[in-house]
Amino acid sequence: MTSIIEASEYLFTSESVTEGHPDKLCDQVSDAILDAIIREDPDARVACETATTTGLVIVLGEISTETYVDFQQIVRETVREIGYTHAAYGFDYETCGTLISIKEQSPDIAIGVDAALEVRGETVQVDELGAGDQGMMFGFACRETPELMPLPIALAHRMARRLAEARKSGQLPYLRPDGKTQVTVEYAHGRPQRVRTVVVAAQHDPDVRLDRIQDDIVEAVILPSIPHELRPTAPIMHVNPTGRFVVGGPMGDAGLTGRKIIVDSYGGMARHGGGCFSGKDPTKVDRSGAYAARWVAKNVVAAGLADRFELEVAYAIGIAHPLSLSVETFGTGRVPDETILALIEKHFDLRPASIISALDLRRPIYRPTAAYGHFGREDLDLPWERTDKAEILAADAGVPLPEAVAESA
């Protein structure tokens, strides 16, 4: 059977959503609460979920902390910053109801997180956190973009951000906060050739003509987001294909934390573990393990060990060491997979406490990741996006460091 990257031609599609999408609103509220707590209490345990519907935001979950934060104020400020500032939208920061239902983390979970199985019962105190849950996490990187991300999700995020910027700057003042983008890229033998199709859904004021919206979005959002070399011919472009998108946000659809995990990661180009990221402190390996796996994958590709690479890491609750590591180079490896796996085990400590320390995760850096992706973010200084291990991986593997990495090292 021929794999997709070996096929002579194929199409791949990824989507993104703006910060005003109801699911993304919930992700941002959850991470805003997490940031507010760990700013004052870095060792807090936070598992914060948010749900929203017409006129209502619900915050629930398990939080153990020694500090106090005003949940309602955080909710309203986040909703305001996103752009829900007018009652005409059917949802706004001043009039939305808020319901808070928070309890402490289960003591049964805390037992395993506070001290890993490997050191439980030891008389000498050792700082060895156990994983906060079982599960598998995936990290991925490829050479399709400078940030080593798949091209379809990179372009979809770029368009979604440009859509929000056009609204916030006043360039397209009739836009409202909700919106979605979708990009289809044509590949040949695993390499992107051109953008085939683009879809943009943009929430708008009721008195704006569809033809104006379509022309404006094409000129201000779509075309500036696609490099000229990727549109040798004009892509097919669908803007608000239903003809009207006035009712949106929590007024149009319910929202929930963690319901856009493919948007958050690799746009479907790589696999995703079972858990979301937002609202979780770094003892939760759904988050920290996925970040570490991306850190590993990006360094492997930056080192020139493979052009396309995926890592799977698996954990058990209360146990520090990963249960398994699995690598996939999709036929692009310059050294054997076994060599790459050995180098990962040598240069990366994937125990939760070590990940938290190496990536400095006990600080309020999470709210900005809750919209437009957690990976490939060149606009943010995210530690899991650094290629600080590329040089030593290349040296140990005996392969030349790619030129772009060597220049920045």
Salt bridges, closest charged atoms under 4 A:
GLU15 OE1 - LYS180 NZ 3.83
GLU19 OE2 - LYS168 NZ 2.29
ASP23 OD2 - HIS21 ND1 3.93
ASP23 OD1 - ARG259 NH2 2.91
ASP23 OD2 - LYS260 NZ 2.73
ASP27 OD2 - LYS24 NZ 2.62
ASP31 OD1 - ARG287 NH1 2.89
ASP43 OD1 - ARG362 NE 3.52
GLU77 OE2 - ARG80 NH2 2.53
GLU81 OE1 - ARG367 NH1 3.01
ASP114 OD1 - ARG45 NH2 2.82
GLU118 OE2 - HIS321 ND1 2.81
GLU128 OE2 - ARG351 NH1 2.75
GLU144 OE2 - ARG308 NH1 3.44
GLU186 OE1 - ARG194 NE 3.15
GLU186 OE1 - ARG196 NH2 2.85
ASP205 OD1 - ARG176 NE 2.92
ASP211 OD1 - ARG209 NE 3.04
ASP216 OD2 - ARG212 NE 3.51
ASP264 OD1 - LYS24 NZ 2.61
ASP264 OD1 - HIS374 NE2 3.90
ASP281 OD2 - LYS284 NZ 2.48
ASP286 OD2 - LYS280 NZ 2.86
ASP307 OD1 - ARG143 NE 3.43
ASP307 OD1 - ARG334 NH1 2.97
GLU310 OE1 - ARG271 NH2 2.42
ASP349 OD2 - ARG351 NH2 2.64
ASP360 OD2 - ARG363 NE 3.03
ASP379 OD2 - ARG161 NH2 3.24
ASP379 OD2 - ARG377 NH2 2.88
ASP381 OD1 - ARG386 NH2 3.30
GLU385 OE1 - ARG294 NH2 2.86
GLU385 OE1 - LYS298 NZ 2.90
ASP396 OD2 - LYS346 NZ 2.84
ASP396 OD2 - HIS347 NE2 2.71
